[in-house]
Structures are given as structure tokens and as C-alpha cells.
């Protein structure tokens, strides 16, 4: 058997194995997109040391998926305090997803969007732009307003958007940009508990039932 044939078979085996290992939960949508990008041809090219745009994008999705899983591990602690915490939820229409959905014991609903940005540079607001170091990242928040509005319509209550930055330091502990609170990952639970003290328009149990019905897992099974 030739070396090329061995490499092809190895690439196919890895691809099949990864597909069989697919699981849902936090970061599942991003991880699924990474797997879609890594076709057998892309995997073979990577094994041969050939750099492809698809592999580059797949690694970015993997990077983001790991950030979502890290945030999920933090948020899951709130379940011990009576919160409902769900991850990777599909919106009623379209292909977008909500990274994390948090419902407080008093019925406050918060959607949490994880942004995993490199730790070398801080996140800060400069005029009308959100910055990560010298890079403008304002557009990374464009979809959040749509997601919050969609969840609000589905559940019939106001929804608070929150961005959790994994990795990069957040320059201001009370940072808000275009009405969206932005916090570092290590402060996520404290900020959520503060937001969750307000009394919502419905009960946590009712909102949880609605969320499970109208906002199913985007990919795979929930966890």
C-alpha cells in the first residue's frame, strides 16, 4: 500500500471518528461548523502539511467553541442557586443560535454571547467603536440585538443581552456598548446574579418550559 493511500485512509478514518464523536451542548454549533469545513480532502491536505483556508477557518470555529464551553462551565454553577442555564439554543426562525440562555429564580431572562478573543490585547470602547487592541470588533455584536428580540418574542418577556469575553481583559468593569453589557469571563456569574435580582414578568418554571419548547438545541442534544 502506497504512502498516499495510507494518508488518505488515515484522513478518512479521522473524519469518520470525529463525526461519530459529535455531541451537542455548549459550543456545539461552532464545533459542528469546524467539522463541516474539515472534509476528507482538507484533512488530507493538513496531514500533508498543506495549509488551506478551510482548515484555518475550522480552527477559528474550534477556538470559539472552546470559549463557549469555558463560559458554560462557569454559568452552570448558577444552577445550584436556582437558575435555568441552557446552551446552544436555536432561534424559532433562521440558522442563528444563542450561545447561552440564563433564567434567574425571579424570572429575569438573559442571553449570553461568548466572545473568545486573545488575551494579549484589552477590549475597550473608543468613541462609537468597540475595540480589541487596535482592531475594530464592533460588527461582532451586530447579531446580538436580533437574537435578543427573537428570544423576547418567543418567551413573551423582555430579554437582557450580555457579552462575556473569554481571554482578553475588559478595560472597564462597567463597560456597556450600544446598550449591551460587556464583562470578562471571570465576572460573568457575579454580573448575572446582579441582573437576576430584578423580578421578571413570569416565573422561572414557566419560562423554562417555554424555552425548552420554542428554543430547542441548535445541534445535537442538550447538556
QUILINJO-V905114 format. One record per residue. N is the residue number from 1. SS is DSSP state (helix for helix, strand for strand, loop for the rest). PSI is psi in radians with two decimals (none if undefined). D_CENTER is the distance of its C-alpha to the mean C-alpha in whole Angstrom. Layout:
BEGIN
n ss psi d_center
N SS PSI D_CENTER
N SS PSI D_CENTER
END
This chain:
BEGIN
n ss psi d_center
1 loop 2.30 43
2 loop 2.84 42
3 helix -0.72 40
4 helix -0.74 38
5 helix -0.72 38
6 helix -0.74 37
7 helix -0.70 34
8 helix -0.82 33
9 helix -0.68 33
10 helix -0.74 31
11 helix -0.75 28
12 helix -0.67 29
13 helix -0.77 29
14 helix -0.76 25
15 helix -0.82 24
16 helix -0.70 25
17 helix -0.78 24
18 helix -0.67 20
19 helix -0.69 20
20 helix -0.46 22
21 loop 0.06 20
22 loop 2.35 17
23 loop 2.75 15
24 loop -2.87 12
25 loop -2.89 10
26 loop 2.31 7
27 loop 0.06 6
28 helix -0.70 9
29 helix -0.76 8
30 helix -0.72 8
31 helix -0.66 10
32 helix -0.68 13
33 helix -0.66 13
34 helix -0.72 14
35 helix -0.67 16
36 helix -0.67 18
37 helix -0.52 18
38 loop 1.25 20
39 loop 2.91 23
40 helix -0.67 26
41 helix -0.71 28
42 helix -0.72 25
43 helix -0.71 25
44 helix -0.76 29
45 helix -0.72 29
46 helix -0.74 26
47 helix -0.55 29
48 loop 0.03 32
49 loop 0.30 30
50 loop 2.16 29
51 loop 2.30 27
52 loop 2.69 25
53 helix -0.64 22
54 helix -0.75 20
55 helix -0.66 20
56 helix -0.80 19
57 helix -0.68 16
58 helix -0.69 15
59 helix -0.60 15
60 helix -0.72 13
61 helix -0.71 10
62 helix -0.72 11
63 helix -0.81 11
64 helix -0.69 7
65 helix -0.71 7
66 helix -0.65 9
67 helix -0.73 7
68 helix -0.69 4
69 helix -0.65 8
70 helix -0.75 10
71 helix -0.72 8
72 helix -0.73 9
73 helix -0.61 12
74 helix -0.86 13
75 helix -0.56 12
76 helix -0.40 14
77 helix -0.47 17
78 helix -0.32 17
79 helix -0.53 18
80 helix -0.28 22
81 helix 0.35 22
82 loop 0.17 22
83 loop 2.64 19
84 strand 2.20 17
85 strand 2.08 13
86 strand 2.65 11
87 strand 2.60 8
88 strand 1.12 7
89 strand 2.43 10
90 strand 2.55 12
91 loop 2.77 14
92 loop -0.55 17
93 loop 2.74 18
94 loop -3.06 17
95 loop 0.02 14
96 loop 2.82 11
97 strand 2.80 8
98 strand 2.19 7
99 strand -0.89 4
100 strand 2.45 7
101 strand 2.17 10
102 strand 2.28 13
103 strand 2.09 17
104 loop 2.87 19
105 loop -0.42 23
106 loop 0.07 24
107 loop 0.22 22
108 loop 2.31 20
109 strand 2.24 17
110 strand 2.28 14
111 strand 2.34 10
112 strand 2.19 8
113 strand 2.10 5
114 strand 2.29 5
115 strand 1.99 7
116 strand 1.81 9
117 strand 2.60 12
118 loop 2.47 16
119 loop -0.15 18
120 loop -0.50 21
121 loop 2.55 21
122 loop 2.83 20
123 strand 2.28 18
124 strand 2.89 20
125 strand 2.26 22
126 strand 1.72 25
127 loop -2.05 27
128 loop 0.38 24
129 strand 2.52 22
130 strand 2.28 19
131 strand 2.56 19
132 strand 1.78 18
133 loop -2.22 21
134 loop 0.17 23
135 strand 2.31 21
136 strand 2.16 20
137 loop 0.35 16
138 helix -0.75 17
139 helix -0.32 16
140 helix -0.24 12
141 helix 0.03 12
142 helix -0.68 14
143 helix -0.25 12
144 helix -0.69 11
145 helix -0.72 15
146 helix -0.76 15
147 helix -0.76 12
148 helix -0.73 14
149 helix -0.69 17
150 helix -0.73 16
151 helix -0.68 15
152 helix -0.72 18
153 helix -0.70 21
154 helix -0.68 19
155 helix -0.27 20
156 loop 0.42 23
157 loop 2.80 22
158 loop 2.61 21
159 strand 2.35 17
160 strand 2.17 16
161 strand 2.48 13
162 strand 2.30 12
163 strand 2.22 10
164 strand 2.11 9
165 strand 2.04 11
166 strand 2.11 11
167 strand -1.27 14
168 loop 2.46 16
169 loop 2.52 18
170 strand 2.13 18
171 loop -0.63 22
172 loop 2.17 22
173 loop -0.38 21
174 loop 0.56 22
175 loop 2.34 20
176 strand 2.38 19
177 strand 2.04 19
178 loop 0.74 20
179 loop 0.08 19
180 strand 2.19 16
181 strand 2.38 16
182 strand 2.15 14
183 strand 2.74 15
184 strand 2.72 14
185 helix -0.63 12
186 helix -0.19 16
187 helix 0.04 17
188 helix -0.84 14
189 helix -0.70 16
190 helix -0.76 19
191 helix -0.71 18
192 helix -0.75 16
193 helix -0.60 20
194 helix -0.80 21
195 helix -0.59 20
196 loop -0.06 20
197 loop -0.42 24
198 loop 2.56 25
199 loop 2.20 26
200 loop -3.13 24
201 loop -0.08 26
202 loop 3.06 26
203 loop 2.73 25
204 helix -0.74 22
205 helix -0.80 24
206 helix -0.76 24
207 helix -0.63 21
208 helix -0.76 19
209 helix -0.75 22
210 helix -0.75 21
211 helix -0.75 17
212 helix -0.55 18
213 helix -0.80 20
214 helix -0.28 19
215 loop 1.28 15
216 loop 2.95 15
217 strand 2.37 13
218 loop -0.63 11
219 loop 2.33 12
220 loop -2.52 15
221 loop 2.71 16
222 loop 2.73 14
223 loop none 14
END
